[in-house]
Amino acid sequence: MSQSVAPLERSLSRVDRVHPSARVRHFDQLSESAQEYVIAWASDDAVPNVLPEDLRADDVVVFTDYLHVA
């Protein structure tokens, strides 16, 4: 299951493995807007078109599962 969070396409995906160089952040470390973004995705709601400032491509967020922002 995936969606995209790139400039024209938004995506988050569940991952089982994390690359050693990935920036891994716990959900609690995110801003309120980034937390809302992740919650919306996890709830299968539509995610906003704009990626929150504290999330970037290739971030891994620890939230129930590992998520890869691509």
C-alpha positions as CSV (number, residue, x, y, z in Angstrom):
1,M,0.0,0.0,0.0
2,S,1.6,3.3,-1.0
3,Q,0.9,6.9,-1.8
4,S,3.4,9.5,-3.0
5,V,4.8,12.7,-1.4
6,A,7.0,14.1,-4.2
7,P,6.5,17.5,-5.8
8,L,3.8,16.4,-8.2
9,E,2.8,13.1,-6.5
10,R,2.3,12.4,-2.8
11,S,3.4,9.1,-1.3
12,L,4.0,7.4,2.0
13,S,4.6,3.7,2.2
14,R,5.0,1.1,4.9
15,V,8.5,-0.4,5.1
16,D,10.0,-3.4,6.8
17,R,13.6,-2.4,6.4
18,V,15.3,1.0,6.8
19,H,18.4,2.0,4.9
20,P,21.3,2.7,7.4
21,S,21.7,6.3,6.2
22,A,17.9,7.1,6.4
23,R,16.8,9.9,8.7
24,V,14.6,8.1,11.2
25,R,12.3,10.2,13.4
26,H,9.7,9.3,15.9
27,F,6.2,10.6,15.4
28,D,6.5,12.7,18.6
29,Q,9.4,14.6,17.1
30,L,7.3,15.9,14.2
31,S,5.5,19.3,14.1
32,E,1.8,19.3,14.7
33,S,1.2,19.7,10.9
34,A,3.5,16.8,10.1
35,Q,1.7,14.6,12.7
36,E,-1.7,15.5,11.2
37,Y,-0.3,14.6,7.7
38,V,0.9,11.2,8.9
39,I,-2.4,10.6,10.8
40,A,-4.4,11.5,7.7
41,W,-2.4,9.1,5.6
42,A,-2.7,6.3,8.2
43,S,-6.5,6.9,8.4
44,D,-6.8,6.6,4.6
45,D,-7.9,10.2,4.4
46,A,-6.7,12.6,1.6
47,V,-3.3,14.1,2.5
48,P,-2.7,17.8,1.8
49,N,-0.9,18.7,-1.4
50,V,1.9,20.5,0.6
51,L,4.4,18.4,2.5
52,P,5.0,19.8,6.0
53,E,8.3,21.6,6.3
54,D,9.8,19.1,8.8
55,L,9.2,16.1,6.5
56,R,11.4,15.5,3.5
57,A,11.9,12.9,0.9
58,D,13.5,9.7,2.3
59,D,12.5,10.4,5.9
60,V,11.4,7.4,7.9
61,V,8.8,8.1,10.6
62,V,8.3,5.6,13.4
63,F,4.5,5.5,13.9
64,T,2.7,2.2,14.5
65,D,4.9,1.0,11.5
66,Y,7.9,2.5,9.7
67,L,6.8,4.8,6.9
68,H,9.1,6.0,4.1
69,V,8.4,9.4,2.6
70,A,9.3,9.2,-1.1
